[in-house]
Amino acid sequence: MKYAARVAVRLKPGVLDAEGKNVKKALDLLNIEVEEVDSIKTYEVILERASEQEARATIEEACRRLLANPVVHDFEISLRPVAEQAGAPARK
């Protein structure tokens, strides 16, 4: 079965978010008032596994080994089955 995993990687509390600070500063210069801006990287990964548990385990491994640095990042995974449509072209 195919699964779509969405992984949100964000900085842990207390870690300086320079990108978020710069975006907040730019918004302030544009007179767009916001309280806070946090930068978050989002990855969408399509994978085929026998079960949701296997898919989740694979994505968790990908996060630990590549997508997130456990010293400075937290990550959140959402997983959903992907319905395959007959005759639909494959995504590349």
N, C-alpha and C positions, 0 to 999 in steps of 0.2 A: 504494500500500500504506500502511496505517496503522501508525504506530510510537508506542510509549509511551517517552518519555524521562524519566528520573528524574535530576534535577540536585541534587547536594548542594553547598551553598555554605558554606564555613567560613572563619573568620578565619585569616590567615597566622600562622605562628609568630612570637611576639614582640608581636603586637597584643593589647591588653588586651581580654579577654572579660568584660565586666561582668555580663552575663546569666548566664554559666556560673559566675562567682564567687558571685553571689547565690544561685543554686540550690544550689551546694555548701554555702554557709553555712546555708541552710534545712535541708538534709539533715543537717548536723551538729547543728542544734538538735533535730531529730527522732531523734537518736541512730542515724542511718543512716550508717555509715562508708563513704565512698568516697574514692578518692585524688584524682580530678580530674573536673570536669564541663566539657565544651565544648559550646557551643551551635552547632547546625548548622541552617540553613534547607534544607528539601527542597521541590522543586517537581516536580510530575508534569505533563508536557505531552504531549497527544495531538496528533499531526500526521500529515498525509498527504503523502507525497513519493514520487517514482518509485523511489528507492533508499535504502538505509541510509546511504550516503555523503552524499546530499542532506539527509536528515533530521539527521544529525550536524552537518553544516555549518550548517544553520539554527539548531540548538540552541546551537552554539558562538557564533554571531553574537548570539543572544538573551542569552547569558551575558555576552559582552563589552560589549553595548550597554545592558543593563538589569539582569539578575539578579545580577551580581557587580561589585564595584568592584575593578579589577585592582590598585589600590594596597594594599588591605587584605584582599582575599579570594582564596582558591583555590577552584576548583570541579572537580567530578568528574561525568562524565556516564555513565549506563548507558542503553543503548538496546535495546529489544526489539520485534519485530513484534507487532502486535495482531491476533489471529484474530477475524474478524468472524463473528458467529453469525447464522444466518438467523432472522428474526423477532424479534431482540433489539431492545428500544427504544434509541434513540440517547441517549447521555449528554449532559447539558447542563452 
